[in-house]
Structures are given as structure tokens and as C-alpha cells.
Amino acid sequence: MLIFAASDKGGAGRTVTSANLAYHRALAGDDVCYLDFDFGSPTAAAVFDVDEARRATEDEGLHAYLIGEVSEPAWIDVWSETEHRVLRFQPPGCGRLVLMPGDLSGGEFATGPDNLRRCVDLLMKLDHEFDLVIVDLSAGRSYAVDMVLEATAQPEMGGGTARWLVFHRWTRKHVAAAASLVYGKRGIIAGGVDRGHDEEALRAAVRFVRAAVPDPESRLWSQVSPTQSAWMRKTEEELKQLASSLNVGYSHSLGSVPLEPVLLWREQLITDEDVLDSQIANQETWLALIQLAARLTDDKCWEQA
């Protein structure tokens, strides 16, 4: 299964959340491959703590492959190459966790026949080899988004399952921008239909993920004044109404991730050690990521609302 991770803007939590979802699916026993298609700003290597391995494969990443500079893109076995002290000890029964990094010296580029063919070949190969392939796309309506819309519209890719996660922060600006990215005049749906996708099928393949969602009842906000607490609850209700009116509401949402200092400030994988031993991360975040990871392949969660 292919999962395309998009976001309305940079800083929406797309990469760090997607990496955590990949990690949880690998822990559950799936073979998972993570592709860093954020050509302008590839940062997934930092989240997986494989910076040294990424530097060793610089100029051999996905950007170099797609523009024809190398015949095969580099890939990194996260379990064996990570510098993360917990991830170094691969848990028994887990699946493969592979990162295909981007090139720091790369950049955005328009889709042409040659790089489109390389993209199709790569996605088909990985979809066959791995249980789950997560493709981290550049923010907004980017060349990377255009490329995968074009690639998945090709007849030879019609037999696979491709789904879209659109990440956004829980603010008025981000909710509106996420709706525009998907439903706007030049959004994912319109761009896909222009390339030959069935509109109904593409709509059914898109779900939203809310990142960094404050909970007014959380202990993080236990010290706020009664006035601030009332304002937060009112704002929460206004955001829910706005999201519903823009088709970004709960019926079109796959899940949400709470406001989490570890994700905001460290942008790292959250392990059970972070929750149970050092206790730097909240259990609510850990459970939300586990639930969201399970929903990626749960057909009931993708039934059109």
C-alpha cells in the first residue's frame, strides 16, 4: 500500500508524524519503506536519527535518481544505521524499516517523461516489496505532489492501493489552507482529475490528520486562568465548525495527534522508553500514534463519509 503524506504548509507536523507512523507499523511487524520526496527540504533523516548514513549517501538519493544521475537510489536500514540509542536494539518480531533519503543539494523540479517513468518504476517496485510505503511530499501544491498524481494515474499502477494523508495544524489558517490544498481549484482532487484519476475514488482516498491539537482538559493547561480556559473551549468549538464547513471535519479525518513538546521541540520518534522510563513524552501522544498507524490500512476508516 502507498501512503502519500501531504501538508498545507511547512511546519504542519507532516514529516515527524509520518516517520512515527512508519516506526509503529514496523514495530507491528510490517515491512515499511519511507521515501523523502520533500525535494526542497529533505529532513526525514534527522527524525530517524540517521544523519551520518544520509551524509554517506549524499548525491545518491531520490532527487539524484529521479533526474537520472544515478541508476538506483540509496536506501538506509534504519534499525542498523540509526544513531538513536533505543532504535539500535531492533525489537523481536518487528518488520524492516527503510529510509530512502532525499539529497540536501537537490531541489524542486517539474515532471518530465523520464523522471515520471523512474517514479512509476520505483513506486511499483517498492509497493511489491514492502507492506507499506510512505511518501513524504513537499508542502503545498508542489512539483512532488504533481509527480505522484501523474504517476498514480498511469494504467500500470491501477491495481495498487494509494491513499493520501493531509496534515495540518489545528488553527484557522491551517484548516483553511488544508481544505484548499485538497478541494481548491488547483488542489489535489482537481489536479488528479486533470491527469485521469476518477474523482470519486480520489476523494475517497484522502483523509486529514490534525497535528499539535491542544486539549483544553489536558494537564498541560491546568494552570491557565478561568478566562483563558473559557476562551480555549470557545475557540475549539469554532475550529470544529470551520473544519466541518470546509469538509475537513471529523467525518473526513483519520485522527489527531495531541500537542506534544517532544514532537514540537525535538521532532523525533517517540519510543516506549520516552513514555514509560524517562517520561518526557505523554502517553496520550503514544496511544494516538499507535491508533493512527493502525488506521492507515483499516478499510473501515477509509469508507467515504
TIKE-824265 format. One record per residue (C-alpha): residue in three letters; y, z, x. Coordinates in pm, 1 decimal. Example, Ala and Ser with C-alpha at 12.3 -4.5 7.8 and 13.67 -1.06 7.14 Angstrom:
<pts>
(pt "ALA", (-450.0, 780.0, 1230.0))
(pt "SER", (-106.0, 714.0, 1367.0))
</pts>
This chain:
<pts>
(pt "MET", (0.0, 0.0, 0.0))
(pt "LEU", (351.2, -86.9, 116.5))
(pt "ILE", (637.3, 155.0, 53.8))
(pt "PHE", (988.9, 24.9, 122.2))
(pt "ALA", (1239.1, 306.0, 180.9))
(pt "ALA", (1597.5, 208.3, 98.9))
(pt "SER", (1916.0, 407.5, 52.3))
(pt "ASP", (2260.0, 358.7, -93.6))
(pt "LYS", (2436.1, 480.8, 220.2))
(pt "GLY", (2365.3, 619.2, 563.6))
(pt "GLY", (2307.7, 994.6, 571.3))
(pt "ALA", (2117.4, 995.2, 242.2))
(pt "GLY", (1807.9, 1153.3, 397.8))
(pt "ARG", (1602.4, 833.2, 386.8))
(pt "THR", (1454.1, 844.4, 736.7))
(pt "VAL", (1385.1, 1216.6, 769.5))
(pt "THR", (1232.8, 1236.3, 420.6))
(pt "SER", (1024.9, 919.8, 466.1))
(pt "ALA", (895.0, 1048.0, 800.3))
(pt "ASN", (793.5, 1376.3, 638.2))
(pt "LEU", (613.0, 1185.8, 363.3))
(pt "ALA", (424.9, 982.9, 625.4))
(pt "TYR", (331.8, 1304.9, 804.0))
(pt "HIS", (196.8, 1466.6, 487.6))
(pt "ARG", (-10.3, 1162.8, 394.4))
(pt "ALA", (-162.3, 1158.6, 742.6))
(pt "LEU", (-239.0, 1530.9, 711.1))
(pt "ALA", (-417.6, 1449.9, 384.0))
(pt "GLY", (-643.8, 1204.8, 568.3))
(pt "ASP", (-470.1, 869.6, 516.9))
(pt "ASP", (-411.9, 624.6, 799.1))
(pt "VAL", (-33.2, 581.0, 793.2))
(pt "CYS", (194.8, 337.0, 974.7))
(pt "TYR", (571.3, 385.6, 979.8))
(pt "LEU", (792.8, 82.7, 1054.4))
(pt "ASP", (1151.8, 137.5, 1165.6))
(pt "PHE", (1328.4, -160.2, 1005.6))
(pt "ASP", (1668.9, 5.7, 1037.4))
(pt "PHE", (1768.1, -260.5, 1288.3))
(pt "GLY", (2125.7, -144.3, 1333.0))
(pt "SER", (2041.4, 223.3, 1389.2))
(pt "PRO", (1670.8, 293.4, 1450.6))
(pt "THR", (1627.2, 672.2, 1462.3))
(pt "ALA", (1273.0, 740.6, 1340.1))
(pt "ALA", (1150.6, 807.9, 1694.2))
(pt "ALA", (1374.6, 1114.9, 1709.1))
(pt "VAL", (1233.2, 1252.4, 1382.4))
(pt "PHE", (876.0, 1212.1, 1508.6))
(pt "ASP", (980.0, 1353.9, 1849.0))
(pt "VAL", (851.7, 1052.3, 2044.4))
(pt "ASP", (1174.8, 962.8, 2223.3))
(pt "GLU", (1010.5, 928.0, 2564.9))
(pt "ALA", (744.7, 694.2, 2426.4))
(pt "ARG", (1013.5, 492.6, 2249.4))
(pt "ARG", (1211.6, 451.0, 2570.0))
(pt "ALA", (895.0, 327.8, 2743.1))
(pt "THR", (864.2, 51.5, 2482.5))
(pt "GLU", (1234.1, -41.9, 2466.3))
(pt "ASP", (1285.0, -416.7, 2413.4))
(pt "GLU", (929.7, -441.9, 2273.6))
(pt "GLY", (999.5, -301.7, 1927.6))
(pt "LEU", (1019.1, -454.5, 1583.2))
(pt "HIS", (1354.0, -622.9, 1642.5))
(pt "ALA", (1221.1, -799.9, 1953.4))
(pt "TYR", (906.5, -902.0, 1766.8))
(pt "LEU", (1081.5, -1041.3, 1460.4))
(pt "ILE", (1323.8, -1253.7, 1663.9))
(pt "GLY", (1035.3, -1386.4, 1874.3))
(pt "GLU", (1096.9, -1215.2, 2208.1))
(pt "VAL", (751.5, -1050.3, 2213.3))
(pt "SER", (426.9, -1165.5, 2055.9))
(pt "GLU", (326.2, -819.6, 1931.0))
(pt "PRO", (549.6, -521.4, 1852.4))
(pt "ALA", (493.7, -191.8, 2031.0))
(pt "TRP", (340.7, 95.4, 1845.5))
(pt "ILE", (320.2, 464.4, 1918.6))
(pt "ASP", (39.2, 703.9, 1828.3))
(pt "VAL", (245.3, 999.9, 1708.8))
(pt "TRP", (-32.5, 1258.7, 1747.8))
(pt "SER", (-85.7, 1177.5, 2114.8))
(pt "GLU", (268.9, 1079.5, 2216.9))
(pt "THR", (482.0, 1336.0, 2035.6))
(pt "GLU", (681.3, 1597.9, 2223.6))
(pt "HIS", (666.2, 1827.0, 1917.9))
(pt "ARG", (469.9, 2138.3, 2017.0))
(pt "VAL", (293.6, 2165.7, 1677.9))
(pt "LEU", (216.2, 1798.1, 1625.8))
(pt "ARG", (48.6, 1775.5, 1966.9))
(pt "PHE", (-253.0, 1953.1, 1818.2))
(pt "GLN", (-391.5, 1696.3, 1575.5))
(pt "PRO", (-541.6, 1879.3, 1276.2))
(pt "PRO", (-909.1, 1807.0, 1198.8))
(pt "GLY", (-964.0, 1557.8, 919.4))
(pt "CYS", (-618.3, 1400.9, 939.0))
(pt "GLY", (-562.6, 1026.3, 948.6))
(pt "ARG", (-383.5, 812.5, 1202.5))
(pt "LEU", (-5.7, 841.7, 1223.9))
(pt "VAL", (150.5, 542.3, 1395.9))
(pt "LEU", (517.8, 461.6, 1451.5))
(pt "MET", (632.8, 106.2, 1515.4))
(pt "PRO", (979.6, 169.5, 1662.6))
(pt "GLY", (1294.8, -35.7, 1648.3))
(pt "ASP", (1491.8, -144.4, 1954.8))
(pt "LEU", (1805.3, 53.7, 2030.2))
(pt "SER", (1955.3, -263.1, 2174.4))
(pt "GLY", (1878.6, -458.3, 1857.1))
(pt "GLY", (2096.2, -524.1, 1554.1))
(pt "GLU", (2105.4, -681.1, 1211.2))
(pt "PHE", (2016.8, -1049.7, 1178.6))
(pt "ALA", (1985.3, -1298.6, 896.2))
(pt "THR", (1640.9, -1406.2, 777.0))
(pt "GLY", (1520.3, -1743.6, 901.7))
(pt "PRO", (1185.8, -1922.3, 861.3))
(pt "ASP", (1042.1, -1798.3, 1192.1))
(pt "ASN", (1121.4, -1429.3, 1158.6))
(pt "LEU", (1023.2, -1439.8, 790.7))
(pt "ARG", (678.9, -1569.0, 891.0))
(pt "ARG", (643.9, -1294.8, 1153.3))
(pt "CYS", (745.2, -1033.7, 896.3))
(pt "VAL", (488.7, -1159.3, 642.9))
(pt "ASP", (212.8, -1171.0, 904.7))
(pt "LEU", (290.7, -818.2, 1020.9))
(pt "LEU", (305.6, -666.3, 673.2))
(pt "MET", (-18.4, -833.0, 567.9))
(pt "LYS", (-198.1, -719.1, 883.2))
(pt "LEU", (-81.1, -358.9, 854.3))
(pt "ASP", (-145.7, -342.9, 478.6))
(pt "HIS", (-505.8, -437.2, 554.4))
(pt "GLU", (-545.7, -191.4, 842.7))
(pt "PHE", (-369.5, 118.0, 705.6))
(pt "ASP", (-392.8, 310.9, 380.4))
(pt "LEU", (-15.6, 344.8, 363.0))
(pt "VAL", (265.7, 152.0, 533.1))
(pt "ILE", (617.2, 294.7, 505.1))
(pt "VAL", (900.3, 56.8, 593.9))
(pt "ASP", (1229.3, 233.5, 669.0))
(pt "LEU", (1509.5, -12.4, 585.1))
(pt "SER", (1874.4, -25.3, 686.3))
(pt "ALA", (2114.1, 142.7, 445.4))
(pt "GLY", (2278.3, -52.1, 165.6))
(pt "ARG", (2224.2, -418.0, 83.2))
(pt "SER", (2122.5, -520.3, 435.1))
(pt "TYR", (1952.7, -810.2, 609.3))
(pt "ALA", (1644.0, -588.1, 636.3))
(pt "VAL", (1633.3, -545.9, 257.9))
(pt "ASP", (1678.0, -920.8, 212.2))
(pt "MET", (1396.4, -991.5, 458.5))
(pt "VAL", (1135.9, -777.4, 287.2))
(pt "LEU", (1236.1, -905.2, -56.6))
(pt "GLU", (1181.1, -1256.5, 75.1))
(pt "ALA", (856.6, -1160.5, 249.3))
(pt "THR", (700.1, -987.4, -50.9))
(pt "ALA", (788.3, -1285.9, -271.1))
(pt "GLN", (561.7, -1512.4, -63.7))
(pt "PRO", (244.6, -1620.9, -251.8))
(pt "GLU", (7.4, -1483.1, 12.4))
(pt "MET", (143.2, -1131.2, -42.2))
(pt "GLY", (90.4, -1136.3, -415.9))
(pt "GLY", (-236.9, -943.0, -403.2))
(pt "GLY", (-99.8, -625.7, -248.3))
(pt "THR", (91.0, -331.9, -391.8))
(pt "ALA", (453.3, -287.7, -286.0))
(pt "ARG", (675.5, -7.2, -409.8))
(pt "TRP", (1036.7, 88.1, -347.5))
(pt "LEU", (1185.8, 431.3, -291.1))
(pt "VAL", (1564.0, 450.3, -312.3))
(pt "PHE", (1704.7, 767.7, -156.3))
(pt "HIS", (2038.3, 918.0, -247.7))
(pt "ARG", (2225.2, 1243.2, -211.9))
(pt "TRP", (2292.6, 1442.3, -526.7))
(pt "THR", (2664.2, 1361.9, -558.9))
(pt "ARG", (2865.2, 1141.5, -795.0))
(pt "LYS", (2936.2, 891.1, -519.1))
(pt "HIS", (2575.5, 859.2, -408.3))
(pt "VAL", (2432.2, 840.5, -760.5))
(pt "ALA", (2667.6, 554.2, -848.2))
(pt "ALA", (2600.5, 375.8, -518.6))
(pt "ALA", (2221.3, 406.9, -558.8))
(pt "ALA", (2240.3, 256.7, -908.0))
(pt "SER", (2449.9, -30.7, -773.8))
(pt "LEU", (2205.6, -92.3, -485.9))
(pt "VAL", (1922.6, -138.6, -732.8))
(pt "TYR", (2081.8, -273.9, -1050.1))
(pt "GLY", (2406.9, -429.9, -926.4))
(pt "LYS", (2498.8, -797.1, -932.0))
(pt "ARG", (2373.4, -837.4, -573.6))
(pt "GLY", (2126.5, -547.6, -582.2))
(pt "ILE", (1754.9, -523.4, -513.0))
(pt "ILE", (1649.6, -641.9, -859.6))
(pt "ALA", (1883.9, -942.8, -865.0))
(pt "GLY", (1803.6, -1028.9, -503.4))
(pt "GLY", (1431.5, -1009.1, -572.1))
(pt "VAL", (1452.0, -1227.3, -882.7))
(pt "ASP", (1651.3, -1487.1, -688.2))
(pt "ARG", (1363.7, -1500.0, -439.2))
(pt "GLY", (1094.0, -1539.2, -701.6))
(pt "HIS", (996.1, -1183.2, -793.1))
(pt "ASP", (910.3, -1103.9, -1152.3))
(pt "GLU", (1196.7, -889.2, -1278.8))
(pt "GLU", (987.6, -656.9, -1492.5))
(pt "ALA", (734.6, -597.9, -1215.4))
(pt "LEU", (1006.7, -531.8, -958.8))
(pt "ARG", (1183.4, -284.6, -1186.9))
(pt "ALA", (853.8, -101.0, -1233.7))
(pt "ALA", (813.9, -80.2, -856.0))
(pt "VAL", (1142.6, 106.6, -797.4))
(pt "ARG", (1183.8, 482.4, -809.2))
(pt "PHE", (1462.6, 711.0, -691.0))
(pt "VAL", (1439.9, 1016.7, -467.8))
(pt "ARG", (1715.1, 1276.9, -470.2))
(pt "ALA", (1773.7, 1435.1, -131.4))
(pt "ALA", (1953.9, 1758.7, -42.0))
(pt "VAL", (1968.1, 1878.6, -402.5))
(pt "PRO", (2138.8, 2219.8, -438.1))
(pt "ASP", (1973.8, 2460.6, -680.8))
(pt "PRO", (2230.4, 2696.4, -835.8))
(pt "GLU", (1949.4, 2952.5, -879.6))
(pt "SER", (1840.7, 2936.7, -515.3))
(pt "ARG", (1883.8, 3235.7, -287.8))
(pt "LEU", (2096.2, 3009.3, -66.7))
(pt "TRP", (2372.5, 3052.4, -326.1))
(pt "SER", (2309.5, 3413.7, -416.9))
(pt "GLN", (2637.9, 3527.7, -261.4))
(pt "VAL", (2872.0, 3288.5, -439.9))
(pt "SER", (3123.4, 3422.6, -687.8))
(pt "PRO", (3060.0, 3403.4, -1063.9))
(pt "THR", (3329.7, 3136.4, -1089.5))
(pt "GLN", (3163.3, 2921.4, -824.1))
(pt "SER", (2823.3, 2971.6, -986.3))
(pt "ALA", (2953.6, 2855.4, -1323.9))
(pt "TRP", (3118.6, 2552.5, -1161.8))
(pt "MET", (2791.9, 2458.5, -986.5))
(pt "ARG", (2597.7, 2470.0, -1312.3))
(pt "LYS", (2858.4, 2259.7, -1489.5))
(pt "THR", (2860.0, 2006.0, -1207.2))
(pt "GLU", (2479.3, 1989.8, -1211.9))
(pt "GLU", (2481.2, 1902.1, -1581.7))
(pt "GLU", (2749.4, 1636.9, -1528.0))
(pt "LEU", (2541.4, 1479.5, -1249.5))
(pt "LYS", (2232.3, 1472.6, -1469.4))
(pt "GLN", (2427.0, 1293.3, -1742.5))
(pt "LEU", (2571.8, 1042.5, -1495.5))
(pt "ALA", (2230.3, 970.8, -1343.9))
(pt "SER", (2077.7, 919.4, -1686.9))
(pt "SER", (2353.5, 679.5, -1794.1))
(pt "LEU", (2301.2, 469.9, -1476.9))
(pt "ASN", (1918.0, 460.8, -1503.7))
(pt "VAL", (1884.8, 691.8, -1205.2))
(pt "GLY", (1775.3, 987.3, -1418.2))
(pt "TYR", (1450.5, 1183.5, -1421.8))
(pt "SER", (1256.1, 909.6, -1600.1))
(pt "HIS", (1321.8, 679.1, -1304.1))
(pt "SER", (1293.5, 946.1, -1035.1))
(pt "LEU", (983.0, 1013.7, -826.8))
(pt "GLY", (1108.3, 1351.5, -712.6))
(pt "SER", (1372.1, 1551.5, -533.0))
(pt "VAL", (1399.0, 1749.1, -211.3))
(pt "PRO", (1598.8, 2074.7, -211.3))
(pt "LEU", (1898.0, 2133.7, 8.9))
(pt "GLU", (1728.3, 2235.7, 334.0))
(pt "PRO", (1913.6, 2346.0, 650.6))
(pt "VAL", (1628.1, 2229.4, 876.8))
(pt "LEU", (1647.3, 1875.4, 735.4))
(pt "LEU", (2027.2, 1868.3, 737.4))
(pt "TRP", (2086.0, 2004.6, 1086.9))
(pt "ARG", (1769.1, 1918.4, 1278.7))
(pt "GLU", (1639.0, 1609.7, 1091.6))
(pt "GLN", (1283.0, 1690.3, 1189.0))
(pt "LEU", (932.8, 1703.0, 1047.5))
(pt "ILE", (871.4, 2029.3, 865.8))
(pt "THR", (533.1, 2176.8, 958.7))
(pt "ASP", (346.0, 2470.9, 810.8))
(pt "GLU", (446.7, 2665.9, 1120.9))
(pt "ASP", (812.7, 2620.4, 1024.4))
(pt "VAL", (741.4, 2764.7, 679.8))
(pt "LEU", (477.0, 3031.6, 741.5))
(pt "ASP", (528.3, 3150.2, 1100.6))
(pt "SER", (884.6, 3100.2, 1223.3))
(pt "GLN", (1006.4, 3081.7, 859.7))
(pt "ILE", (1301.1, 2859.6, 949.9))
(pt "ALA", (1220.7, 2624.3, 659.4))
(pt "ASN", (1188.4, 2703.6, 289.7))
(pt "GLN", (852.6, 2689.8, 115.7))
(pt "GLU", (1018.0, 2509.5, -177.1))
(pt "THR", (1101.7, 2219.5, 54.1))
(pt "TRP", (748.5, 2209.3, 195.6))
(pt "LEU", (596.3, 2201.2, -153.5))
(pt "ALA", (843.9, 1936.1, -272.6))
(pt "LEU", (747.5, 1709.1, 18.1))
(pt "ILE", (375.4, 1757.6, -48.7))
(pt "GLN", (425.2, 1670.6, -416.9))
(pt "LEU", (639.5, 1368.7, -339.5))
(pt "ALA", (388.6, 1241.6, -82.3))
(pt "ALA", (108.8, 1265.1, -339.7))
(pt "ARG", (311.9, 1073.0, -597.0))
(pt "LEU", (355.8, 772.0, -368.5))
(pt "THR", (14.9, 636.5, -469.9))
(pt "ASP", (-24.6, 804.4, -809.4))
(pt "ASP", (-8.3, 520.5, -1060.5))
(pt "LYS", (84.5, 759.1, -1344.5))
(pt "CYS", (408.4, 841.8, -1163.3))
(pt "TRP", (497.9, 472.2, -1146.0))
(pt "GLU", (448.9, 384.0, -1510.2))
(pt "GLN", (768.4, 220.3, -1635.6))
(pt "ALA", (980.1, 463.8, -1836.0))
</pts>
